[in-house]
Amino acid sequence: MKVLFNKLKKTNKVFLSIYLVTFIIYLITYILLIKNLISLSGIETAIRIIVIVIFGIWLIIYFLWNLINLILKKFIKIAITTAITIIFAIIFSFANYYISILYTGITNIGEHKYVVYTTNLVVLEGTEINSDSILGMINNSSDIEGNVLAKELIEKEGLTNNEIEEYSSYYEMIFDLLNGDIDGIFLSSNYQTIFGNEESFEDLKNTVVAYSYSKEMENQDTTLTSNKSIKEPFTVLLMGVDSEIDGLNANAAFNGDTLMLITFNPKTLNATMFSIPRDTYVPIACNNNRYAKINSSAAYGTSCVIDTVEQLTDITIDYYVKINFKGVVDLVDALEGIEVDIEAPDFNYNHGVNCGGRFCEQNSDRDTSASGMIYLDPGLQTINGEEALAYARCRHLYLQSDIDRNKHQQQVVEAIARKAASLDSLTKIEEILNAVTKNITTNMASEQILSFYDILKSMISSSLNDGAFLTIEKTYLEYYSLPVRLSNNGSFTSAIGYYPGSLEAITRLMKENLELEPHEMIKTFSFDANEEYTTKVTGQGITTGDRLETMPNFVGKSVSEVETWAANHNVTLHTEFVDNTSPYYNQNITPGLISNQSISDGILLNNVSELTIYINSISSNIDTPTNPDDGNENSNDDSNDNNNNNDSDEENNDENENDDPLDIILPSDDENNNSSESSDSNNNNDSSSNENQPQ
């Protein structure tokens, strides 16, 4: 060894320095490459091992061979091998950079173990919180932002002596705040995003935050993990958050504007997409299965949405992806546009702007000025990020409103998937990752996300071999209008019901794609040259199965008519005669006919087993008027006029109907006057409108 050092001292010092520096640089970049290649678990394992071995051998060769060349003073060979080694080190550096970006981005997409939750005490502008202020709080102890942190904020700010009004519904609580019944309410920090787009809550823009409290806590969504291999058929629930800011925050609650259940079979490269209309009236799994619009489940967090969709479809959800739709702008622009067939609008006006037969919608900042509108001509074209988001958001220009919006969102998602998987997009990986990581959260582990490489490789291979790149089967849920009365204030909400036959066809298709059920082979075929060929959409045109029903308005009807209805619906009927001393008496109704009913019209019939009808007495001189409930002493005519029942009956409604006040839509006075008629029309009943209710 001493002889070797003596010989190296006699060699050219410049080449010795170049040799040592090159060796150190190569060694460092090679070690980083090994680390990064190991992180890409599941991607071309054999190739990664070969690369590590080959460049490891080169490291040894360069070290030993050039050591000899230095001693023998063969400087030309040293120069050549050094140049090659430097080139390798440069390649390693680029590879390390992009692999690091990829892996960091994938890691950031996943749920973090700890996140910051925030609750705000929200008040109307000009309201001062003092010891006399009444505060509203959600009574669900599992609600972190609406209950747990709210209690801690009360302690922190010394509000323990204030009266606390507890609510089971955010919508009911917000209504009371805007109506001036309470002074402040505890809401998530993104409350404007969740509730501000509701027409009934436009005045939320006139609120301010009196107190705010944040706390880092264990992420509630980290428990929603799955070990399902994506090499086998799997499901993904896409939850769209229609935010006005770029990026997702960590709050548990979100507005749940879009729900799309996707199944994918990596063996056949076949996918199905089922967009669930946001107003679909279903049992909410985390709220004692009370019926409400399905988008209301998002106010309780991701797990509630998943449980509710699983209960609706009888399909296990393996993974979820929560995406901020404003991030679509960055993603589509990173892809340099996507190709979409823009559907011609049914109406000309949107947000008060005349679109002139073209598509038009507000930009991503919801600019209400004419200059903030996005305009597109109908037809197939390449659109940018702002245009893609506008098309995915728009519903007021189309006859079927949210149904058409769901269809357009499917078009945008499909176009993004196709463009992102193209070879051209691989060169834009950094831009795409930046757009994705800010605006997407998922419960997929990094290893599972990396496994999509094999699927992508299969898609590209199939495409190059003139096969189908990706087959996407679309679905359509047939629905019907379902005006439902909300129990808390007697208002109606414009929900929609679905036909069970249509849903069954959709879920059967998805289960076939998941290989949970055998595929049914089509054995018949019909063809008509006079009919334009259209792609089959599963679920469309199927209107079979029982529809949800609401309570009819029996005021002014005969007893025999109600008896027939009750017998057909297995409802136990009670009758009571009332005179003009009873709060149930209706001076506008002929004696002998029904003057009032214990359960209001429009209440969902699920779990309704009993009904009491009140009949105007033929004689108005009854000594002891029948009073169905001692609690009527505190009732008044105004409450009966609005709700067809007294306070005790409202409790009966709460017990028997499955609606959730979370969906409250507060109608105008004109809508209240016609609410009974719309409900009766839905139930094919010719009963009287609310104009015939007791005055």
C-alpha positions as CSV (number, residue, x, y, z in Angstrom):
1,M,0.0,0.0,0.0
2,K,3.0,2.3,0.8
3,V,4.4,1.6,-2.6
4,L,1.1,2.5,-4.2
5,F,0.9,5.8,-2.5
6,N,4.5,6.6,-3.4
7,K,3.7,5.9,-7.1
8,L,0.5,8.1,-6.9
9,K,2.6,11.0,-5.5
10,K,4.7,10.8,-8.6
11,T,1.8,10.9,-11.1
12,N,0.2,13.9,-12.7
13,K,-1.5,15.9,-10.0
14,V,-4.1,17.4,-12.3
15,F,-5.3,14.0,-13.6
16,L,-5.2,12.6,-10.0
17,S,-7.5,15.4,-8.8
18,I,-9.9,14.9,-11.8
19,Y,-9.9,11.2,-11.0
20,L,-10.7,11.6,-7.3
21,V,-13.4,14.4,-7.9
22,T,-15.1,12.4,-10.6
23,F,-15.1,9.3,-8.5
24,I,-16.7,11.1,-5.5
25,I,-19.4,12.8,-7.7
26,Y,-20.3,9.5,-9.4
27,L,-20.4,7.7,-6.0
28,I,-22.8,10.3,-4.5
29,T,-25.1,10.4,-7.5
30,Y,-25.1,6.6,-7.8
31,I,-26.0,6.1,-4.1
32,L,-28.9,8.6,-4.5
33,L,-30.0,6.7,-7.6
34,I,-30.1,3.5,-5.7
35,K,-32.2,5.1,-3.0
36,N,-34.6,6.6,-5.5
37,L,-34.9,3.4,-7.6
38,I,-35.7,1.4,-4.5
39,S,-38.5,3.9,-3.7
40,L,-40.2,3.0,-7.0
41,S,-41.4,-0.3,-5.7
42,G,-43.5,-2.3,-8.1
43,I,-42.2,-0.5,-11.2
44,E,-40.0,-2.7,-13.5
45,T,-38.2,-4.5,-10.6
46,A,-36.0,-6.5,-12.9
47,I,-34.9,-3.4,-14.9
48,R,-34.2,-1.5,-11.7
49,I,-31.9,-4.3,-10.4
50,I,-30.1,-4.5,-13.7
51,V,-29.5,-0.8,-13.7
52,I,-28.1,-0.8,-10.2
53,V,-25.8,-3.8,-10.9
54,I,-24.5,-2.4,-14.2
55,F,-23.6,1.0,-12.9
56,G,-22.2,-0.5,-9.7
57,I,-19.8,-2.5,-11.9
58,W,-18.9,0.6,-13.8
59,L,-18.1,2.3,-10.4
60,I,-15.7,-0.5,-9.5
61,I,-14.1,-0.5,-13.0
62,Y,-13.6,3.2,-13.0
63,F,-12.0,3.2,-9.6
64,L,-9.5,0.3,-10.2
65,W,-8.8,0.8,-13.9
66,N,-8.0,4.5,-13.7
67,L,-5.9,3.9,-10.6
68,I,-3.7,1.7,-12.7
69,N,-3.8,4.2,-15.6
70,L,-2.6,6.9,-13.3
71,I,0.3,4.8,-12.2
72,L,1.1,3.9,-15.9
73,K,0.5,7.5,-16.9
74,K,-2.1,6.5,-19.6
75,F,-3.8,9.9,-19.4
76,I,-5.8,9.5,-22.7
77,K,-7.7,6.5,-21.3
78,I,-8.3,8.4,-18.0
79,A,-9.7,11.3,-20.0
80,I,-12.1,9.0,-22.0
81,T,-13.4,7.1,-19.0
82,T,-13.7,10.2,-16.9
83,A,-15.8,11.9,-19.6
84,I,-18.1,8.8,-19.7
85,T,-18.4,8.7,-15.9
86,I,-19.3,12.4,-15.8
87,I,-22.0,11.9,-18.4
88,F,-23.4,9.0,-16.3
89,A,-23.3,11.3,-13.2
90,I,-25.3,14.0,-15.1
91,I,-27.9,11.4,-16.2
92,F,-28.1,10.2,-12.6
93,S,-28.7,13.7,-11.4
94,F,-31.6,14.3,-13.8
95,A,-33.0,10.9,-12.9
96,N,-32.7,11.6,-9.2
97,Y,-34.4,14.9,-9.6
98,Y,-37.5,13.6,-11.5
99,I,-37.8,10.5,-9.4
100,S,-37.7,12.6,-6.3
101,I,-40.4,15.0,-7.6
102,L,-42.5,12.0,-8.6
103,Y,-42.2,10.2,-5.3
104,T,-42.6,13.4,-3.2
105,G,-45.7,14.3,-5.2
106,I,-47.2,10.9,-4.8
107,T,-46.5,11.0,-1.0
108,N,-48.2,14.4,-0.7
109,I,-51.3,13.1,-2.4
110,G,-51.9,10.6,0.4
111,E,-53.7,11.5,3.6
112,H,-51.3,12.8,6.3
113,K,-51.4,11.3,9.8
114,Y,-52.0,14.7,11.4
115,V,-53.8,17.7,10.0
116,V,-55.0,21.1,11.3
117,Y,-58.7,21.3,12.0
118,T,-60.4,24.7,12.5
119,T,-63.7,25.9,13.9
120,N,-65.0,29.5,13.6
121,L,-67.6,31.3,15.6
122,V,-69.5,33.0,12.8
123,V,-71.8,36.0,13.4
124,L,-73.7,38.5,11.2
125,E,-71.8,41.7,10.4
126,G,-72.2,44.2,13.2
127,T,-73.0,41.6,15.8
128,E,-71.0,41.7,19.1
129,I,-70.6,38.6,21.2
130,N,-71.3,39.2,24.9
131,S,-72.5,37.2,27.9
132,D,-76.1,37.5,26.7
133,S,-75.4,36.0,23.2
134,I,-77.0,32.8,22.2
135,L,-74.7,30.4,20.4
136,G,-75.5,27.5,18.1
137,M,-73.6,24.3,18.1
138,I,-73.9,20.9,16.4
139,N,-74.9,18.2,19.0
140,N,-72.9,15.4,17.3
141,S,-69.9,14.6,19.5
142,S,-68.1,13.0,16.6
143,D,-68.1,16.2,14.6
144,I,-64.6,17.7,15.2
145,E,-65.1,21.2,13.9
146,G,-68.8,21.6,14.7
147,N,-68.7,20.2,18.2
148,V,-65.4,19.0,19.7
149,L,-63.3,22.1,18.8
150,A,-66.4,24.4,19.3
151,K,-66.4,23.3,23.0
152,E,-62.7,24.0,23.3
153,L,-63.2,27.4,21.7
154,I,-65.9,28.2,24.2
155,E,-63.5,27.4,27.1
156,K,-60.6,29.3,25.5
157,E,-62.6,32.5,24.9
158,G,-64.6,32.4,28.2
159,L,-68.0,31.8,26.7
160,T,-69.0,29.1,29.2
161,N,-71.8,31.3,30.6
162,N,-73.4,31.8,27.3
163,E,-76.6,29.9,26.4
164,I,-75.8,27.1,23.9
165,E,-78.5,26.0,21.5
166,E,-77.8,22.5,20.1
167,Y,-78.7,21.5,16.6
168,S,-78.7,18.2,14.6
169,S,-78.5,20.1,11.3
170,Y,-76.1,22.7,10.0
171,Y,-78.7,24.0,7.6
172,E,-81.2,24.6,10.4
173,M,-78.6,26.2,12.5
174,I,-77.5,28.6,9.7
175,F,-81.1,29.4,9.0
176,D,-81.6,30.5,12.6
177,L,-78.5,32.6,12.5
178,L,-79.6,34.4,9.3
179,N,-83.1,34.8,10.8
180,G,-81.7,36.4,13.9
181,D,-82.9,33.7,16.3
182,I,-79.3,33.1,17.6
183,D,-76.3,35.4,17.7
184,G,-73.4,33.1,16.5
185,I,-72.8,29.6,15.3
186,F,-69.7,27.3,15.1
187,L,-68.7,26.3,11.6
188,S,-65.8,24.9,9.7
189,S,-63.4,27.4,8.3
190,N,-64.6,26.5,4.8
191,Y,-68.2,27.2,5.6
192,Q,-68.6,29.7,2.7
193,T,-67.5,27.0,0.3
194,I,-69.8,24.3,1.8
195,F,-73.0,26.4,2.3
196,G,-72.5,29.7,0.5
197,N,-73.7,28.4,-2.9
198,E,-77.2,27.4,-1.5
199,E,-79.7,30.0,-2.8
200,S,-81.3,30.1,0.6
201,F,-78.0,31.1,2.3
202,E,-76.8,33.9,0.0
203,D,-76.7,36.2,3.1
204,L,-73.8,34.1,4.4
205,K,-71.6,36.6,2.6
206,N,-72.7,39.1,5.2
207,T,-71.1,37.1,8.0
208,V,-67.8,37.5,9.7
209,V,-65.7,35.3,12.0
210,A,-65.8,36.5,15.6
211,Y,-63.4,33.9,17.0
212,S,-61.3,31.2,15.4
213,Y,-59.6,28.1,16.9
214,S,-57.3,25.6,15.2
215,K,-55.8,22.4,16.5
216,E,-53.5,19.8,14.9
217,M,-55.2,16.4,15.4
218,E,-55.0,12.9,14.0
219,N,-56.6,12.9,10.6
220,Q,-59.9,11.1,10.7
221,D,-59.6,9.9,7.1
222,T,-56.4,8.0,7.7
223,T,-58.5,5.1,9.0
224,L,-60.1,4.7,5.5
225,T,-57.4,2.6,4.2
226,S,-57.5,-0.3,1.7
227,N,-55.1,-3.1,0.9
228,K,-56.9,-4.0,-2.4
229,S,-54.4,-4.6,-5.2
230,I,-55.0,-2.5,-8.3
231,K,-53.9,-5.5,-10.3
232,E,-57.3,-6.8,-9.5
233,P,-60.6,-5.0,-10.4
234,F,-61.2,-2.2,-7.9
235,T,-63.5,0.8,-7.2
236,V,-62.8,4.5,-6.7
237,L,-65.2,7.1,-5.4
238,L,-64.4,10.5,-6.9
239,M,-65.6,13.3,-4.7
240,G,-65.5,16.8,-6.3
241,V,-65.1,19.8,-4.1
242,D,-66.2,22.9,-6.0
243,S,-63.9,25.4,-4.2
244,E,-63.1,28.9,-5.2
245,I,-59.5,28.6,-4.0
246,D,-56.6,26.7,-5.5
247,G,-55.8,23.7,-3.3
248,L,-57.5,21.4,-0.8
249,N,-57.4,22.2,2.9
250,A,-57.6,19.6,5.7
251,N,-61.1,20.3,7.0
252,A,-63.2,17.2,7.4
253,A,-66.4,18.8,6.0
254,F,-66.7,19.7,2.3
255,N,-69.5,20.6,0.0
256,G,-69.6,17.3,-2.0
257,D,-70.8,18.9,-5.2
258,T,-69.8,15.9,-7.3
259,L,-70.0,12.1,-6.5
260,M,-68.7,9.7,-9.2
261,L,-68.3,6.0,-8.5
262,I,-65.8,4.4,-10.9
263,T,-64.9,0.7,-11.3
264,F,-61.8,-0.4,-13.3
265,N,-60.7,-3.8,-14.5
266,P,-57.0,-3.8,-15.2
267,K,-57.3,-7.1,-17.0
268,T,-59.7,-5.8,-19.6
269,L,-58.8,-2.1,-19.4
270,N,-62.6,-1.5,-19.0
271,A,-64.0,1.2,-16.7
272,T,-67.5,2.2,-15.7
273,M,-68.5,5.6,-14.4
274,F,-71.7,6.3,-12.4
275,S,-72.4,10.0,-11.6
276,I,-74.7,10.2,-8.6
277,P,-77.0,13.3,-8.8
278,R,-76.3,15.6,-5.8
279,D,-80.0,15.9,-5.0
280,T,-80.7,12.2,-4.9
281,Y,-82.9,11.4,-1.8
282,V,-81.3,8.5,0.1
283,P,-80.8,7.3,3.7
284,I,-77.7,9.0,5.1
285,A,-75.7,6.2,6.8
286,C,-74.1,8.3,9.5
287,N,-77.3,10.1,10.5
288,N,-79.4,7.1,11.6
289,N,-80.4,6.4,8.0
290,R,-82.6,9.5,7.8
291,Y,-83.4,10.4,4.3
292,A,-81.7,13.5,2.8
293,K,-80.0,14.6,-0.4
294,I,-76.9,12.5,-0.9
295,N,-74.6,15.5,-1.1
296,S,-75.5,16.4,2.5
297,S,-73.5,13.4,3.7
298,A,-70.3,15.4,2.9
299,A,-71.0,17.8,5.7
300,Y,-70.3,14.8,8.1
301,G,-66.9,14.0,6.4
302,T,-65.5,11.5,3.9
303,S,-66.4,8.3,5.8
304,C,-70.1,9.3,5.8
305,V,-70.1,9.8,2.1
306,I,-68.4,6.4,1.5
307,D,-70.8,4.6,3.8
308,T,-73.8,6.2,2.2
309,V,-72.7,5.4,-1.4
310,E,-71.9,1.8,-0.4
311,Q,-75.3,1.4,1.2
312,L,-77.0,2.8,-1.9
313,T,-75.1,0.7,-4.4
314,D,-74.2,-2.4,-2.4
315,I,-70.7,-2.1,-3.8
316,T,-67.6,-1.8,-1.6
317,I,-65.5,1.3,-2.2
318,D,-61.8,0.4,-2.2
319,Y,-60.3,3.9,-2.8
320,Y,-61.5,7.5,-2.7
321,V,-60.1,10.5,-4.5
322,K,-61.1,13.9,-3.3
323,I,-60.4,16.6,-5.9
324,N,-60.8,20.3,-5.9
325,F,-62.3,21.1,-9.2
326,K,-60.5,24.5,-9.4
327,G,-57.4,22.3,-9.7
328,V,-58.8,21.2,-13.1
329,V,-57.6,24.5,-14.5
330,D,-53.9,23.8,-13.7
331,L,-54.2,20.2,-14.7
332,V,-55.7,20.7,-18.1
333,D,-53.4,23.6,-18.8
334,A,-50.4,21.3,-17.9
335,L,-51.8,18.8,-20.4
336,E,-52.0,21.6,-23.0
337,G,-55.7,21.2,-23.3
338,I,-58.2,18.3,-23.7
339,E,-60.6,17.4,-26.4
340,V,-64.3,17.6,-25.4
341,D,-67.6,17.6,-27.4
342,I,-69.4,20.7,-26.0
343,E,-73.1,20.0,-25.7
344,A,-75.4,22.7,-27.1
345,P,-77.2,24.5,-24.3
346,D,-81.0,24.4,-23.9
347,F,-81.3,27.9,-22.6
348,N,-79.8,31.3,-23.5
349,Y,-79.3,33.0,-20.2
350,N,-76.9,32.1,-17.4
351,H,-76.2,34.3,-14.4
352,G,-78.2,37.0,-16.1
353,V,-76.0,37.0,-19.2
354,N,-77.4,36.3,-22.6
355,C,-75.2,33.6,-24.1
356,G,-76.6,34.0,-27.6
357,G,-77.1,30.3,-28.2
358,R,-73.5,29.5,-27.2
359,F,-72.2,27.9,-24.0
360,C,-71.3,30.4,-21.4
361,E,-70.3,30.1,-17.7
362,Q,-68.4,32.1,-15.0
363,N,-64.7,31.7,-14.8
364,S,-62.9,29.9,-12.0
365,D,-63.1,33.0,-9.8
366,R,-66.9,33.1,-10.3
367,D,-66.6,36.6,-11.8
368,T,-70.2,37.9,-12.2
369,S,-69.2,40.5,-14.8
370,A,-69.7,39.9,-18.5
371,S,-65.9,39.9,-19.0
372,G,-65.7,37.0,-16.5
373,M,-67.8,34.7,-18.6
374,I,-66.3,31.8,-20.6
375,Y,-67.9,31.4,-24.0
376,L,-67.7,28.2,-26.2
377,D,-69.3,27.1,-29.4
378,P,-71.1,23.7,-29.3
379,G,-69.2,20.8,-30.9
380,L,-65.9,18.8,-30.6
381,Q,-62.9,21.0,-29.8
382,T,-59.8,21.4,-27.7
383,I,-60.4,23.4,-24.6
384,N,-58.1,24.9,-21.9
385,G,-58.3,24.7,-18.1
386,E,-60.7,27.6,-17.6
387,E,-63.0,26.3,-20.3
388,A,-62.9,22.8,-18.9
389,L,-63.8,23.9,-15.4
390,A,-66.6,26.1,-16.7
391,Y,-68.1,23.2,-18.6
392,A,-67.8,20.9,-15.6
393,R,-69.5,23.4,-13.4
394,C,-72.4,24.6,-15.6
395,R,-75.9,23.4,-15.0
396,H,-78.2,26.4,-15.4
397,L,-78.0,26.3,-19.2
398,Y,-79.3,22.7,-19.5
399,L,-82.8,21.3,-19.1
400,Q,-81.8,18.5,-16.7
401,S,-79.6,20.8,-14.7
402,D,-77.4,18.7,-12.3
403,I,-78.0,15.6,-14.4
404,D,-76.5,17.2,-17.4
405,R,-73.7,18.7,-15.3
406,N,-72.8,15.1,-14.2
407,K,-72.6,14.0,-17.8
408,H,-70.3,16.9,-18.7
409,Q,-68.1,16.1,-15.7
410,Q,-67.8,12.5,-17.0
411,Q,-66.7,13.9,-20.4
412,V,-64.0,16.1,-18.7
413,V,-62.7,13.3,-16.5
414,E,-62.5,10.9,-19.5
415,A,-60.7,13.5,-21.6
416,I,-58.2,14.2,-18.8
417,A,-57.5,10.4,-18.4
418,R,-56.9,9.9,-22.1
419,K,-54.6,13.0,-22.4
420,A,-52.7,12.3,-19.2
421,A,-51.9,8.7,-20.3
422,S,-50.6,9.8,-23.7
423,L,-46.9,9.7,-24.5
424,D,-46.7,13.5,-25.0
425,S,-47.8,14.1,-21.5
426,L,-44.8,12.2,-20.0
427,T,-42.6,15.1,-20.8
428,K,-44.8,17.4,-18.6
429,I,-44.6,15.3,-15.5
430,E,-43.5,18.1,-13.3
431,E,-46.3,20.5,-14.3
432,I,-48.9,17.7,-14.0
433,L,-47.6,16.6,-10.6
434,N,-47.7,20.2,-9.3
435,A,-51.3,20.6,-10.4
436,V,-52.3,17.2,-9.0
437,T,-50.6,17.3,-5.6
438,K,-52.2,20.6,-4.6
439,N,-55.7,19.6,-5.5
440,I,-56.1,15.9,-4.9
441,T,-56.2,13.8,-1.7
442,T,-56.6,10.0,-1.7
443,N,-56.3,7.0,0.7
444,M,-54.1,5.1,-1.8
445,A,-50.7,4.3,-0.5
446,S,-47.6,5.4,-2.5
447,E,-47.0,1.8,-3.6
448,Q,-50.5,1.4,-4.9
449,I,-50.3,4.6,-6.8
450,L,-47.0,3.5,-8.3
451,S,-48.6,0.3,-9.4
452,F,-50.6,2.3,-11.9
453,Y,-47.5,2.2,-14.0
454,D,-48.2,-1.3,-15.1
455,I,-51.8,-0.3,-16.1
456,L,-50.5,2.7,-18.0
457,K,-48.0,0.5,-19.8
458,S,-50.8,-2.0,-20.8
459,M,-52.9,0.9,-22.1
460,I,-50.1,2.3,-24.2
461,S,-49.2,-1.2,-25.5
462,S,-52.8,-1.8,-26.4
463,S,-53.0,1.5,-28.2
464,L,-49.9,0.9,-30.2
465,N,-51.2,-2.5,-31.3
466,D,-54.4,-0.8,-32.7
467,G,-56.4,-2.0,-29.7
468,A,-58.7,-0.1,-27.4
469,F,-56.7,2.3,-25.2
470,L,-59.4,2.4,-22.6
471,T,-63.0,1.4,-22.7
472,I,-65.3,3.6,-20.5
473,E,-68.9,2.5,-20.1
474,K,-71.2,5.4,-19.1
475,T,-74.3,5.1,-17.0
476,Y,-77.5,7.2,-16.4
477,L,-79.7,7.0,-13.4
478,E,-83.4,7.6,-14.3
479,Y,-85.0,9.9,-11.8
480,Y,-88.2,11.8,-10.9
481,S,-89.0,15.0,-9.1
482,L,-89.6,14.5,-5.4
483,P,-90.7,17.7,-3.5
484,V,-90.4,16.8,0.2
485,R,-91.5,18.8,3.2
486,L,-88.9,19.3,5.8
487,S,-90.1,18.8,9.3
488,N,-88.3,21.6,11.0
489,N,-90.2,24.6,9.5
490,G,-92.6,23.0,7.0
491,S,-90.7,24.2,3.9
492,F,-90.3,22.1,0.8
493,T,-87.0,20.9,-0.7
494,S,-86.8,20.0,-4.4
495,A,-85.1,16.6,-4.1
496,I,-85.1,13.8,-6.7
497,G,-86.0,10.2,-6.4
498,Y,-84.5,7.4,-8.5
499,Y,-86.0,4.3,-10.1
500,P,-84.7,1.1,-8.5
501,G,-84.7,-0.7,-11.8
502,S,-82.3,1.9,-13.3
503,L,-80.0,1.7,-10.3
504,E,-80.0,-2.1,-10.4
505,A,-78.9,-2.1,-14.0
506,I,-76.1,0.3,-13.2
507,T,-74.8,-1.7,-10.2
508,R,-75.1,-5.0,-12.1
509,L,-72.8,-3.5,-14.8
510,M,-70.3,-2.4,-12.2
511,K,-70.3,-5.7,-10.4
512,E,-69.8,-7.5,-13.7
513,N,-66.8,-5.2,-14.4
514,L,-65.5,-6.0,-10.9
515,E,-65.9,-9.8,-11.6
516,L,-68.4,-10.1,-8.7
517,E,-71.1,-11.3,-11.0
518,P,-70.9,-13.2,-14.3
519,H,-71.2,-11.1,-17.4
520,E,-74.6,-11.5,-19.1
521,M,-74.1,-12.2,-22.7
522,I,-76.5,-10.4,-25.1
523,K,-78.2,-13.0,-27.3
524,T,-80.5,-10.7,-29.3
525,F,-79.8,-8.0,-31.8
526,S,-82.0,-5.5,-33.6
527,F,-81.2,-3.0,-36.3
528,D,-83.1,-0.3,-37.9
529,A,-81.5,1.6,-40.8
530,N,-83.8,4.6,-40.2
531,E,-82.6,5.1,-36.6
532,E,-79.4,6.9,-35.8
533,Y,-76.9,4.7,-33.9
534,T,-76.2,5.8,-30.3
535,T,-73.9,4.3,-27.8
536,K,-75.7,2.3,-25.1
537,V,-75.9,4.1,-21.7
538,T,-76.7,1.6,-18.9
539,G,-79.6,2.5,-16.8
540,Q,-81.2,4.9,-19.3
541,G,-84.8,4.4,-20.1
542,I,-85.5,2.1,-17.2
543,T,-88.3,3.4,-15.0
544,T,-89.3,0.3,-13.0
545,G,-89.5,-0.2,-9.3
546,D,-91.3,1.5,-6.4
547,R,-91.1,5.3,-6.2
548,L,-90.8,7.1,-2.9
549,E,-94.1,8.6,-1.8
550,T,-95.0,11.6,0.3
551,M,-98.0,12.2,2.5
552,P,-100.9,13.6,0.4
553,N,-102.9,16.7,1.5
554,F,-106.3,15.4,2.7
555,V,-107.7,18.7,3.8
556,G,-111.2,19.1,2.2
557,K,-111.4,15.4,1.4
558,S,-113.9,12.8,2.6
559,V,-113.2,10.3,5.3
560,S,-113.9,7.4,2.9
561,E,-111.2,8.6,0.5
562,V,-108.6,8.7,3.3
563,E,-109.7,5.3,4.6
564,T,-109.1,3.8,1.1
565,W,-105.7,5.4,0.9
566,A,-104.7,4.2,4.5
567,A,-105.8,0.7,3.7
568,N,-103.7,0.6,0.5
569,H,-100.6,1.9,2.4
570,N,-100.9,-0.1,5.6
571,V,-101.4,3.0,7.7
572,T,-103.5,2.9,10.8
573,L,-106.1,5.7,10.6
574,H,-107.5,7.6,13.6
575,T,-110.4,10.0,13.2
576,E,-111.5,12.8,15.6
577,F,-114.3,15.4,15.3
578,V,-113.5,19.0,16.1
579,D,-115.5,22.1,16.5
580,N,-114.6,25.8,16.3
581,T,-113.0,25.7,19.7
582,S,-110.3,23.3,18.5
583,P,-107.0,24.5,16.9
584,Y,-107.7,21.8,14.3
585,Y,-111.0,23.3,13.2
586,N,-111.0,24.9,9.7
587,Q,-113.7,27.4,9.0
588,N,-113.2,27.1,5.3
589,I,-114.0,23.4,5.2
590,T,-117.5,22.0,4.9
591,P,-118.7,20.1,8.0
592,G,-118.1,16.4,7.7
593,L,-114.9,16.8,5.6
594,I,-111.3,16.7,6.8
595,S,-110.1,19.9,8.3
596,N,-106.6,18.9,9.3
597,Q,-104.2,16.0,9.6
598,S,-101.5,15.0,12.1
599,I,-98.8,14.5,9.6
600,S,-98.2,17.3,7.1
601,D,-98.5,16.8,3.3
602,G,-95.1,16.3,1.7
603,I,-93.6,14.3,4.6
604,L,-91.9,11.2,3.3
605,L,-94.0,8.1,4.0
606,N,-91.2,5.8,5.0
607,N,-91.8,4.6,8.6
608,V,-95.2,6.4,8.8
609,S,-97.5,3.9,10.4
610,E,-100.3,6.0,11.9
611,L,-102.3,9.1,10.8
612,T,-104.9,11.1,12.6
613,I,-107.4,13.1,10.6
614,Y,-109.5,15.9,12.1
615,I,-113.1,16.3,10.8
616,N,-115.1,19.5,11.1
617,S,-118.1,18.6,13.3
618,I,-121.5,18.9,11.7
619,S,-122.6,20.6,14.9
620,S,-120.6,23.5,16.3
621,N,-122.1,23.1,19.8
622,I,-120.1,20.2,21.1
623,D,-119.8,20.5,24.9
624,T,-116.4,18.9,25.1
625,P,-114.4,19.3,22.0
626,T,-112.0,16.5,21.1
627,N,-108.5,17.4,21.8
628,P,-105.9,14.9,20.5
629,D,-103.1,16.1,22.7
630,D,-102.9,18.1,26.0
631,G,-99.9,19.9,24.5
632,N,-102.3,21.9,22.3
633,E,-102.8,24.4,25.1
634,N,-99.7,26.2,23.9
635,S,-100.5,26.0,20.2
636,N,-101.7,28.9,18.1
637,D,-103.5,29.4,14.9
638,D,-100.5,30.8,13.1
639,S,-98.5,27.6,13.6
640,N,-101.4,25.5,12.6
641,D,-101.8,27.5,9.4
642,N,-98.3,26.9,8.3
643,N,-97.7,23.3,9.4
644,N,-101.2,21.7,9.6
645,N,-100.4,20.6,13.1
646,N,-99.4,21.7,16.5
647,D,-96.1,21.4,18.4
648,S,-96.8,17.9,19.5
649,D,-97.6,16.9,15.9
650,E,-94.2,18.3,14.8
651,E,-92.6,15.9,17.2
652,N,-94.6,13.1,15.6
653,N,-93.4,14.2,12.2
654,D,-89.8,14.2,13.4
655,E,-90.3,10.7,14.7
656,N,-92.0,9.3,11.7
657,E,-90.4,10.9,8.7
658,N,-86.8,10.3,7.5
659,D,-85.9,13.7,6.2
660,D,-82.8,15.5,7.2
661,P,-83.0,19.2,7.8
662,L,-79.5,19.4,6.5
663,D,-81.1,19.8,3.0
664,I,-83.4,22.7,3.9
665,I,-84.3,25.0,1.0
666,L,-86.4,27.9,2.3
667,P,-89.0,28.8,-0.3
668,S,-90.5,32.1,-0.9
669,D,-94.1,32.9,0.2
670,D,-95.4,32.1,-3.2
671,E,-93.6,28.7,-3.1
672,N,-95.2,28.0,0.3
673,N,-98.6,28.7,-1.1
674,N,-98.1,26.2,-3.8
675,S,-96.1,23.6,-2.0
676,S,-99.0,21.4,-1.2
677,E,-100.1,21.4,-4.9
678,S,-96.6,20.3,-6.0
679,S,-96.5,17.5,-3.5
680,D,-100.0,16.3,-4.3
681,S,-99.1,16.3,-8.0
682,N,-96.2,14.1,-7.2
683,N,-98.5,11.6,-5.5
684,N,-101.2,11.8,-8.1
685,N,-103.6,13.2,-5.6
686,D,-106.1,15.9,-6.3
687,S,-106.2,17.2,-2.8
688,S,-106.5,20.9,-1.9
689,S,-103.6,23.3,-1.8
690,N,-102.5,25.1,1.4
691,E,-105.0,27.8,0.6
692,N,-107.6,25.5,2.2
693,Q,-105.7,25.1,5.4
694,P,-107.1,26.7,8.6
695,Q,-106.8,30.4,8.6
